[in-house]
Amino acid sequence: MIDVDRGTAESAWRDDPVLDALQPFVVNPTGDVVVVAPHPDDEVLGVGGILRSLHRGGRRIVVAALSDGEASHPGTNGITARELERRRPRESRAALDRLGLAGCEIVRFGVPDGAIASHLAAVAAGLEELVTTEATVLATWRGDGHPDHEAAGHATAQVCASRGARLVEYPVWMWNWAVPGDGRVPWTRARSSTLDTDARVAKAAAIAEFRSQVEPVGDGPNDGPVLPDAVLDHHRRGFEVVFT
């Protein structure tokens, strides 16, 4: 379980010269963009700014929403899994609207939250319907530290290899557990995409739409936000990092 209260502070990353020296992320000039989201919010936290830029440039964006995020609050009495299953996809759609992606397609796979590794065949089969040779596919990094994120990344890598599509991986939880210069992170594959002021404002507004994750769901000890400000600071910065 990732400890959201004891992660690396964003101030440590701001002082990291490695991030300042990253080469820019260059996108394939044509083809659809498929973004794989193990949970509703991963696509916005990891690459919301990149998706906004690609959409504004005329690219077709398809979101492969693997789970509905119903298991985000184990041990809470403030919200039920059934309510989360209803709310989180709506939050994702509202967040994408905030980014300016109102017309993008969302394909819901219905895989149980927390069990993506047990449904890899179904995930791969669904992705094979969406991924073409010309596509650029953005998926959670295979080393991100969350079982669902890593399983989604592995399934996506398999499909991209079979289709000959370009795989781009994005970290979400890495910023919380890793430290500057961390040898577990493939920095040589890291590329950076700068967000202009409009994109940064839009992404912050999009993140705020995930109310079930960024706000308390009750008054109990297990009812605090899944994504506190210390975590969100990593995703409100003026750039995004991917692995190519």
LUMGUNU-638099 format. One record per residue: x, y, z of N, C-alpha, C, O in turn; residue in one letter. Coordinates in steps of 0.05 Angstrom, whole numbers, padded with zeros to 5 digits, always signed. Example, Ala and Ser with C-alpha at 12.3 -4.5 7.8 and 13.67 -1.06 7.14 Angstrom:
REM residues 2
+00264-00114+00156+00246-00090+00156+00264-00066+00156+00285-00066+00169A;+00257-00045+00142+00273-00021+00143+00258+00001+00157+00268+00023+00161S;
END
This chain:
REM residues 244
+00017-00024+00000+00000+00000+00000+00018+00025+00000+00037+00027+00016M;+00012+00044-00017+00027+00068-00019+00020+00087+00004-00004+00092+00008I;+00040+00097+00018+00035+00115+00040+00034+00143+00030+00054+00155+00023D;+00009+00154+00029+00006+00181+00017+00016+00203+00037+00019+00226+00029V;+00020+00196+00062+00028+00216+00082+00058+00218+00086+00067+00236+00100D;+00073+00199+00074+00102+00199+00079+00118+00199+00053+00140+00188+00052R;+00107+00211+00033+00121+00210+00007+00141+00233+00004+00144+00249+00022G;+00154+00233-00019+00174+00253-00026+00160+00280-00031+00140+00280-00047T;+00169+00301-00019+00156+00327-00023+00162+00338-00050+00183+00332-00062A;+00144+00353-00061+00147+00365-00088+00171+00384-00088+00184+00387-00109E;+00177+00396-00065+00201+00414-00064+00226+00400-00071+00245+00411-00082S;+00228+00374-00064+00252+00358-00071+00255+00355-00101+00277+00356-00112A;+00232+00350-00114+00233+00347-00143+00239+00374-00157+00252+00374-00178W;+00229+00396-00146+00234+00422-00157+00264+00428-00158+00274+00443-00176R;+00279+00417-00139+00308+00423-00138+00324+00402-00153+00349+00403-00152D;+00311+00384-00167+00326+00362-00180+00335+00371-00208+00319+00376-00225D;+00361+00373-00213+00371+00382-00239+00366+00363-00261+00365+00371-00285P;+00361+00338-00255+00355+00318-00276+00330+00325-00290+00328+00323-00315V;+00309+00334-00276+00284+00341-00288+00287+00365-00306+00274+00367-00327L;+00304+00384-00298+00308+00407-00315+00322+00401-00341+00319+00415-00361D;+00337+00379-00342+00353+00372-00365+00340+00352-00384+00352+00344-00404A;+00315+00344-00378+00302+00324-00395+00296+00334-00423+00290+00358-00426L;+00299+00316-00442+00292+00323-00469+00262+00325-00472+00247+00313-00457Q;+00252+00342-00491+00223+00345-00494+00210+00320-00506+00222+00305-00521P;+00185+00315-00498+00169+00293-00508+00159+00301-00536+00146+00321-00540F;+00165+00284-00556+00156+00288-00583+00135+00267-00590+00141+00243-00587V;+00113+00275-00600+00091+00257-00606+00091+00249-00636+00099+00266-00652V;+00083+00225-00642+00080+00217-00670+00061+00237-00684+00042+00246-00672N;+00067+00244-00709+00051+00265-00722+00023+00257-00730+00006+00274-00734P;+00018+00231-00731-00009+00222-00740-00018+00199-00723-00003+00188-00706T;-00043+00191-00727-00054+00168-00712-00070+00176-00688-00066+00197-00677G;-00087+00157-00679-00103+00161-00655-00085+00161-00630-00063+00150-00631D;-00095+00172-00609-00082+00171-00583-00100+00155-00564-00123+00163-00559V;-00090+00133-00554-00104+00117-00534-00091+00120-00507-00067+00115-00505V;-00106+00129-00487-00094+00131-00460-00107+00111-00442-00132+00109-00440V;-00091+00094-00429-00100+00072-00413-00100+00082-00384-00080+00089-00373V;-00124+00081-00371-00128+00091-00344-00137+00067-00326-00160+00059-00329A;-00120+00057-00309-00129+00035-00291-00153+00044-00274-00170+00028-00268P;-00152+00070-00265-00174+00081-00249-00182+00108-00260-00166+00121-00273H;-00206+00116-00255-00215+00143-00264-00199+00164-00248-00205+00168-00224P;-00182+00178-00261-00165+00200-00252-00136+00197-00260-00121+00217-00263D;-00127+00172-00265-00099+00168-00273-00093+00182-00299-00071+00193-00302D;-00111+00183-00318-00106+00195-00344-00102+00225-00341-00086+00237-00356E;-00116+00238-00322-00113+00267-00318-00089+00273-00301-00074+00291-00308V;-00084+00258-00280-00061+00263-00263-00035+00260-00278-00017+00276-00276L;-00033+00238-00294-00008+00232-00307-00003+00248-00332+00019+00259-00336G;-00023+00251-00350-00018+00263-00376-00041+00281-00385-00046+00284-00409V;-00055+00293-00366-00077+00311-00373-00068+00334-00391-00083+00340-00410G;-00045+00346-00386-00036+00368-00403-00029+00358-00431-00035+00372-00450G;-00016+00335-00433-00009+00324-00459-00034+00318-00475-00035+00324-00499I;-00054+00306-00462-00079+00300-00476-00093+00326-00486-00103+00326-00508L;-00092+00346-00469-00104+00372-00478-00091+00383-00503-00104+00392-00522R;-00064+00382-00503-00049+00392-00525-00054+00376-00551-00058+00388-00572S;-00055+00350-00548-00060+00333-00571-00088+00337-00582-00092+00339-00607L;-00107+00339-00565-00135+00344-00573-00137+00370-00588-00151+00372-00608H;-00125+00391-00577-00126+00417-00589-00112+00417-00616-00118+00434-00634R;-00093+00399-00620-00080+00396-00645-00095+00379-00665-00085+00374-00687G;-00119+00370-00658-00135+00355-00677-00134+00325-00674-00145+00311-00691G;-00119+00315-00655-00117+00285-00652-00141+00273-00639-00153+00286-00620R;-00149+00250-00647-00171+00235-00635-00161+00222-00610-00141+00208-00610R;-00174+00226-00587-00166+00215-00561-00187+00194-00553-00211+00199-00554I;-00177+00171-00546-00195+00150-00535-00184+00142-00507-00160+00135-00505V;-00201+00143-00487-00194+00135-00460-00203+00106-00455-00227+00100-00457V;-00184+00089-00449-00190+00061-00442-00191+00060-00411-00171+00058-00398A;-00216+00062-00401-00220+00062-00372-00223+00034-00361-00244+00022-00364A;-00202+00023-00350-00202-00005-00343-00221-00012-00320-00237-00030-00323L;-00219+00003-00298-00237-00002-00276-00253+00024-00270-00247+00045-00281S;-00274+00021-00253-00289+00044-00245-00281+00056-00218-00293+00074-00208D;-00259+00045-00207-00247+00056-00183-00263+00052-00158-00262+00068-00139G;-00278+00030-00157-00296+00026-00134-00282+00018-00108-00295+00019-00087E;-00257+00011-00109-00243+00001-00086-00224+00022-00074-00205+00015-00060A;-00228+00047-00079-00209+00068-00071-00210+00074-00041-00191+00086-00030S;-00232+00066-00027-00235+00073+00001-00240+00048+00019-00261+00046+00030H;-00221+00030+00021-00225+00007+00038-00226+00016+00067-00211+00033+00076P;-00245+00004+00082-00246+00010+00111-00262+00035+00118-00263+00042+00142G;-00273+00048+00099-00289+00073+00105-00318+00067+00108-00329+00048+00096T;-00331+00082+00125-00360+00082+00127-00373+00106+00114-00397+00109+00114N;-00356+00123+00102-00366+00148+00090-00377+00145+00062-00392+00163+00053G;-00370+00124+00048-00379+00120+00021-00378+00091+00014-00360+00077+00024I;-00396+00081-00002-00397+00053-00009-00383+00048-00035-00380+00067-00052T;-00375+00024-00040-00362+00017-00065-00382+00021-00088-00374+00029-00110A;-00407+00016-00083-00428+00020-00104-00429+00049-00112-00432+00056-00135R;-00428+00067-00092-00430+00096-00098-00405+00104-00113-00406+00120-00131E;-00381+00094-00105-00357+00101-00119-00358+00092-00148-00348+00106-00166L;-00369+00068-00152-00371+00057-00179-00388+00075-00197-00383+00077-00221E;-00407+00089-00185-00424+00108-00200-00410+00135-00203-00411+00147-00225R;-00398+00144-00182-00388+00172-00181-00362+00175-00197-00359+00195-00212R;-00343+00157-00195-00317+00162-00206-00316+00164-00236-00302+00181-00247R;-00331+00148-00251-00332+00152-00280-00344+00179-00287-00335+00192-00307P;-00364+00189-00272-00375+00215-00277-00354+00237-00271-00352+00257-00286R;-00338+00233-00250-00317+00252-00244-00297+00253-00267-00287+00275-00274E;-00290+00230-00278-00271+00229-00299-00281+00244-00324-00266+00259-00336S;-00306+00240-00331-00318+00254-00354-00318+00284-00349-00311+00300-00367R;-00325+00293-00325-00325+00322-00319-00297+00333-00320-00293+00356-00329A;-00277+00318-00311-00249+00327-00311-00240+00330-00340-00226+00349-00347A;-00246+00311-00357-00238+00312-00385-00252+00336-00399-00239+00350-00416L;-00277+00342-00391-00290+00365-00402-00275+00391-00394-00272+00409-00410D;-00266+00392-00369-00250+00415-00360-00225+00419-00376-00215+00441-00379R;-00213+00397-00385-00189+00398-00401-00195+00407-00430-00176+00412-00445L;-00220+00407-00437-00227+00414-00465-00231+00390-00482-00232+00392-00507G;-00234+00366-00470-00236+00341-00484-00265+00330-00483-00269+00306-00480L;-00284+00348-00485-00312+00340-00482-00321+00319-00502-00338+00303-00496A;-00308+00318-00526-00317+00300-00546-00302+00273-00547-00307+00256-00564G;-00283+00270-00529-00267+00246-00531-00283+00221-00522-00300+00223-00505C;-00276+00199-00533-00290+00174-00528-00278+00160-00503-00253+00159-00500E;-00295+00150-00485-00286+00135-00462-00298+00107-00465-00322+00103-00467I;-00280+00087-00465-00288+00059-00467-00284+00046-00440-00261+00043-00431V;-00305+00038-00427-00304+00027-00400-00301-00004-00402-00318-00017-00414R;-00280-00014-00390-00275-00043-00391-00290-00058-00369-00296-00082-00372F;-00296-00045-00346-00310-00058-00324-00294-00079-00309-00305-00097-00297G;-00267-00076-00309-00250-00094-00294-00251-00087-00265-00251-00063-00258V;-00252-00106-00246-00254-00099-00218-00229-00083-00209-00207-00090-00215P;-00234-00062-00194-00213-00045-00183-00197-00062-00164-00208-00076-00146D;-00170-00061-00167-00152-00077-00150-00146-00104-00160-00131-00119-00148G;-00158-00112-00183-00155-00139-00193-00148-00140-00223-00153-00159-00237A;-00135-00119-00233-00128-00118-00261-00109-00141-00268-00111-00152-00290I;-00091-00147-00250-00071-00169-00256-00085-00196-00260-00074-00213-00273A;-00109-00199-00249-00124-00224-00252-00141-00224-00277-00154-00244-00283S;-00141-00202-00292-00158-00199-00316-00142-00189-00340-00152-00175-00357H;-00117-00198-00341-00099-00188-00363-00109-00196-00390-00107-00181-00409L;-00120-00220-00393-00129-00229-00419-00152-00212-00429-00153-00204-00452A;-00170-00205-00411-00193-00188-00419-00184-00160-00425-00193-00147-00444A;-00164-00149-00410-00154-00123-00415-00140-00122-00442-00145-00104-00458V;-00123-00142-00447-00109-00143-00473-00129-00146-00496-00125-00133-00517A;-00149-00162-00493-00169-00165-00515-00183-00139-00520-00188-00132-00544A;-00190-00124-00499-00203-00099-00503-00185-00078-00516-00194-00063-00534G;-00160-00078-00508-00141-00059-00520-00136-00065-00550-00131-00047-00566L;-00136-00091-00556-00131-00098-00584-00153-00087-00603-00148-00083-00626E;-00176-00082-00591-00198-00070-00607-00193-00040-00612-00204-00028-00631E;-00176-00027-00596-00172+00002-00597-00146+00010-00610-00144+00032-00621L;-00126-00007-00608-00098+00000-00615-00092-00008-00644-00095-00032-00651V;-00084+00011-00660-00075+00005-00687-00045+00010-00689-00033+00021-00671T;-00034+00003-00712-00005+00007-00716+00002+00036-00714+00024+00043-00705T;-00015+00054-00723-00009+00082-00724-00014+00096-00697-00007+00120-00694E;-00025+00082-00677-00033+00095-00652-00008+00102-00635+00012+00088-00636A;-00012+00122-00619+00006+00128-00596-00010+00120-00571-00032+00130-00567T;+00001+00102-00555-00013+00092-00532+00001+00101-00506+00025+00095-00502V;-00013+00115-00489-00003+00124-00464-00014+00106-00442-00039+00104-00439L;+00003+00094-00426-00006+00076-00405+00011+00080-00380+00033+00090-00382A;+00000+00073-00357+00014+00076-00332+00040+00059-00333+00040+00037-00344T;+00061+00070-00322+00087+00058-00322+00088+00031-00308+00075+00027-00287W;+00102+00012-00320+00103-00015-00309+00118-00017-00283+00118-00038-00270R;+00131+00004-00274+00145+00004-00248+00133+00024-00228+00146+00032-00209G;+00107+00032-00232+00096+00054-00217+00091+00049-00188+00087+00068-00173D;+00092+00024-00179+00089+00018-00151+00061+00012-00142+00057+00005-00119G;+00042+00013-00160+00014+00006-00154+00008-00019-00171+00012-00018-00196H;-00002-00040-00159-00007-00065-00174-00024-00062-00199-00018-00073-00220P;-00045-00046-00197-00063-00042-00220-00048-00027-00242-00051-00033-00266D;-00033-00007-00234-00018+00010-00254+00003-00008-00269+00006-00006-00293H;+00017-00024-00254+00037-00041-00266+00025-00062-00284+00035-00067-00306E;+00003-00074-00275-00010-00095-00292-00021-00082-00317-00018-00094-00339A;-00033-00059-00315-00043-00045-00339-00020-00039-00358-00023-00041-00382A;+00002-00030-00347+00025-00024-00364+00035-00049-00379+00042-00047-00403G;+00037-00071-00365+00047-00096-00378+00028-00105-00400+00036-00113-00421H;+00002-00104-00394-00018-00113-00415-00016-00094-00439-00018-00104-00462A;-00013-00068-00434-00012-00049-00456+00014-00054-00473+00013-00052-00497T;+00036-00059-00459+00061-00064-00473+00059-00088-00491+00069-00088-00513A;+00045-00108-00482+00041-00132-00498+00026-00126-00523+00033-00135-00545Q;+00004-00111-00520-00012-00104-00543+00003-00086-00563+00001-00090-00587V;+00017-00067-00552+00032-00049-00570+00054-00064-00586+00058-00058-00609C;+00067-00083-00573+00087-00099-00586+00074-00115-00609+00086-00118-00630A;+00051-00127-00604+00038-00143-00625+00027-00126-00647+00026-00135-00670S;+00018-00102-00641+00007-00084-00661+00028-00067-00675+00023-00055-00696R;+00051-00065-00664+00072-00047-00674+00066-00018-00668+00076+00000-00682G;+00050-00012-00647+00043+00015-00639+00064+00026-00620+00078+00011-00607A;+00064+00052-00618+00083+00065-00600+00072+00066-00572+00050+00075-00567R;+00088+00056-00553+00081+00056-00525+00095+00079-00511+00120+00082-00513L;+00080+00095-00496+00091+00116-00479+00080+00111-00451+00055+00108-00447V;+00097+00109-00431+00088+00103-00404+00089+00128-00387+00107+00145-00389E;+00069+00131-00369+00069+00154-00351+00068+00146-00322+00052+00128-00315Y;+00084+00158-00305+00083+00152-00277+00062+00169-00262+00056+00191-00270P;+00050+00157-00242+00032+00171-00224+00042+00171-00196+00047+00191-00184V;+00044+00146-00185+00052+00144-00157+00083+00145-00153+00092+00148-00131W;+00098+00142-00175+00127+00143-00173+00136+00168-00158+00155+00167-00143M;+00123+00191-00164+00132+00216-00152+00130+00215-00121+00143+00231-00107W;+00113+00198-00111+00109+00196-00082+00130+00179-00069+00140+00186-00047N;+00137+00156-00081+00156+00138-00068+00185+00140-00077+00203+00133-00062W;+00189+00150-00101+00217+00153-00110+00229+00179-00099+00216+00196-00088A;+00255+00182-00103+00270+00206-00095+00287+00215-00119+00293+00198-00136V;+00295+00240-00119+00313+00249-00141+00337+00232-00144+00351+00225-00125P;+00343+00224-00169+00366+00207-00175+00361+00178-00169+00380+00162-00170G;+00337+00170-00163+00330+00142-00156+00337+00123-00179+00329+00127-00202D;+00353+00103-00172+00362+00084-00192+00341+00065-00202+00345+00051-00222G;+00318+00065-00189+00296+00048-00198+00280+00061-00221+00263+00048-00233R;+00286+00085-00226+00271+00100-00247+00287+00102-00273+00311+00109-00271V;+00275+00095-00296+00290+00096-00321+00293+00124-00332+00281+00132-00352P;+00310+00140-00319+00313+00168-00327+00322+00172-00355+00316+00192-00368W;+00337+00153-00366+00347+00156-00394+00324+00155-00414+00327+00164-00436T;+00301+00143-00406+00278+00142-00423+00258+00165-00417+00237+00168-00431R;+00264+00181-00398+00245+00202-00389+00246+00226-00408+00267+00235-00417A;+00222+00236-00414+00219+00259-00431+00198+00278-00417+00181+00269-00402R;+00201+00304-00422+00184+00323-00409+00167+00339-00428+00175+00344-00451S;+00142+00345-00420+00124+00361-00435+00116+00385-00419+00103+00382-00397S;+00122+00409-00428+00116+00434-00413+00087+00441-00416+00076+00440-00438T;+00074+00450-00394+00047+00459-00395+00047+00490-00394+00059+00502-00376L;+00033+00502-00413+00031+00531-00411+00011+00539-00389-00001+00521-00377D;+00008+00565-00384-00009+00574-00362-00037+00564-00365-00050+00555-00346T;-00049+00565-00389-00076+00557-00394-00079+00527-00388-00099+00518-00376D;-00060+00511-00397-00061+00482-00392-00059+00476-00363-00072+00458-00353A;-00041+00490-00349-00038+00485-00321-00063+00491-00305-00071+00477-00287R;-00076+00514-00312-00101+00521-00299-00123+00501-00305-00138+00493-00287V;-00124+00492-00330-00145+00473-00337-00140+00446-00323-00159+00433-00315A;-00115+00438-00321-00110+00413-00308-00117+00414-00278-00127+00395-00267K;-00110+00436-00265-00117+00439-00237-00147+00438-00233-00157+00426-00214A;-00162+00451-00251-00192+00449-00250-00202+00421-00254-00221+00413-00242A;-00189+00407-00272-00196+00379-00278-00192+00361-00254-00209+00345-00246A;-00169+00364-00241-00163+00349-00217-00183+00354-00195-00191+00335-00181I;-00192+00378-00192-00212+00385-00172-00239+00371-00176-00254+00369-00157A;-00244+00362-00200-00269+00348-00206-00270+00320-00192-00291+00309-00189E;-00247+00310-00184-00246+00283-00172-00252+00286-00142-00234+00280-00125F;-00275+00295-00135-00282+00302-00108-00281+00278-00089-00274+00280-00066R;-00288+00254-00099-00287+00230-00082-00259+00223-00074-00255+00208-00055S;-00239+00234-00088-00211+00227-00083-00196+00250-00069-00177+00244-00054Q;-00203+00275-00074-00188+00297-00064-00201+00310-00039-00189+00328-00027V;-00225+00302-00032-00239+00312-00009-00246+00289+00010-00248+00266+00001E;-00249+00295+00036-00257+00274+00055-00285+00264+00047-00302+00279+00037P;-00290+00238+00053-00317+00227+00047-00333+00224+00073-00355+00214+00072V;-00321+00232+00095-00335+00229+00121-00317+00240+00143-00296+00252+00138G;-00325+00234+00167-00310+00244+00191-00294+00222+00205-00281+00228+00225D;-00294+00198+00194-00280+00176+00207-00250+00176+00201-00241+00191+00184G;-00235+00159+00215-00206+00158+00212-00197+00149+00184-00174+00154+00176P;-00214+00134+00170-00207+00125+00143-00221+00140+00121-00223+00131+00098N;-00231+00164+00128-00248+00179+00109-00233+00202+00096-00246+00218+00082D;-00207+00205+00101-00192+00227+00089-00188+00224+00059-00194+00202+00048G;-00178+00244+00046-00174+00243+00017-00153+00222+00009-00133+00219+00022P;-00159+00208-00012-00140+00189-00023-00116+00204-00036-00094+00195-00036V;-00123+00228-00046-00103+00244-00059-00100+00271-00044-00113+00291-00052L;-00085+00271-00023-00081+00296-00008-00063+00316-00024-00052+00308-00044P;-00062+00340-00014-00047+00361-00029-00018+00353-00033-00006+00360-00054D;-00006+00339-00014+00022+00332-00017+00027+00314-00041+00048+00315-00054A;+00007+00298-00048+00008+00281-00072+00001+00298-00097+00014+00296-00118V;-00020+00314-00095-00029+00329-00118-00009+00350-00127-00009+00357-00150L;+00008+00359-00109+00028+00378-00117+00046+00368-00139+00055+00383-00156D;+00050+00342-00140+00067+00330-00161+00053+00332-00189+00066+00333-00209H;+00027+00334-00188+00011+00334-00213+00000+00361-00221-00013+00364-00242H;+00005+00381-00204-00003+00408-00211+00020+00425-00221+00017+00449-00226R;+00043+00413-00224+00067+00427-00233+00065+00435-00263+00045+00429-00276R;+00084+00450-00272+00082+00461-00299+00094+00443-00321+00100+00453-00343G;+00097+00417-00316+00106+00399-00336+00097+00371-00329+00090+00365-00306F;+00097+00353-00348+00091+00324-00344+00115+00308-00355+00128+00316-00373E;+00119+00285-00343+00141+00268-00350+00130+00241-00360+00113+00229-00347V;+00141+00231-00382+00134+00205-00392+00159+00189-00398+00181+00201-00400V;+00157+00163-00402+00179+00146-00409+00174+00135-00437+00153+00123-00443F;+00193+00140-00455+00189+00132-00483+00207+00108-00490+00206+00098-00513T;
END
